Amino acid sequence: MLGEIQELKSDSARRPISLPKATVDELKKHKSILQHEKSTAGASYEDSGLVVCTRYGTKVLPRNLNRTL
């Protein structure tokens, strides 16, 4: 189902990927921004471990993601 987060079926389903250094650098910057948002939101932040999330840590609906880009 669209938008559902599912666990992997097995450990062998987890795969490493190679990313360009520029992408890794941007992800590190983004992680820093998320950490700031988490501290700003305080107890209302839901740490879901997502890379792309709302300022409260919850998943972004696809239609809302399109609006922000």
C-alpha positions as CSV (number, residue, x, y, z in Angstrom):
1,M,0.0,0.0,0.0
2,L,1.3,3.5,-0.9
3,G,2.8,5.3,2.0
4,E,3.1,2.3,4.3
5,I,6.4,1.5,6.0
6,Q,7.1,-2.2,6.1
7,E,9.8,-4.2,7.7
8,L,12.2,-6.2,5.5
9,K,11.1,-9.8,4.9
10,S,14.6,-11.1,5.8
11,D,18.0,-9.8,6.8
12,S,19.3,-10.7,3.3
13,A,16.8,-8.2,1.9
14,R,19.0,-5.4,3.3
15,R,21.4,-4.1,0.7
16,P,24.3,-1.6,0.9
17,I,24.3,1.1,-1.8
18,S,27.0,3.4,-3.1
19,L,26.3,7.1,-3.1
20,P,28.4,9.9,-4.5
21,K,30.3,12.0,-1.9
22,A,28.1,15.0,-2.7
23,T,25.0,13.0,-1.8
24,V,26.5,11.8,1.4
25,D,27.5,15.4,2.3
26,E,24.0,16.6,1.7
27,L,22.5,13.8,3.8
28,K,24.8,14.7,6.6
29,K,23.6,18.4,6.4
30,H,20.0,17.2,6.3
31,K,20.6,15.0,9.4
32,S,21.9,18.1,11.2
33,I,18.7,20.0,10.3
34,L,16.5,17.1,11.5
35,Q,18.4,17.1,14.8
36,H,17.7,20.8,15.2
37,E,14.0,20.3,14.4
38,K,13.9,17.4,16.9
39,S,15.3,19.6,19.7
40,T,13.0,22.5,18.7
41,A,9.8,20.3,18.7
42,G,10.7,18.7,22.0
43,A,8.3,16.1,23.3
44,S,6.0,16.5,20.3
45,Y,8.7,15.1,18.0
46,E,8.0,11.5,16.9
47,D,11.4,10.0,16.1
48,S,10.5,7.6,13.3
49,G,13.9,7.3,11.8
50,L,12.8,8.7,8.5
51,V,15.0,10.8,6.2
52,V,12.2,12.8,4.8
53,C,9.6,13.7,7.4
54,T,7.6,16.6,8.8
55,R,9.1,18.9,11.4
56,Y,7.5,16.7,14.0
57,G,9.2,13.5,12.7
58,T,6.1,12.0,11.2
59,K,5.9,10.7,7.6
60,V,5.1,13.1,4.8
61,L,2.1,12.3,2.6
62,P,3.2,12.1,-1.0
63,R,0.8,15.0,-2.1
64,N,2.4,17.2,0.6
65,L,5.9,16.4,-0.5
66,N,5.1,17.5,-4.0
67,R,3.9,20.9,-2.6
68,T,7.1,21.5,-0.7
69,L,9.4,20.8,-3.7
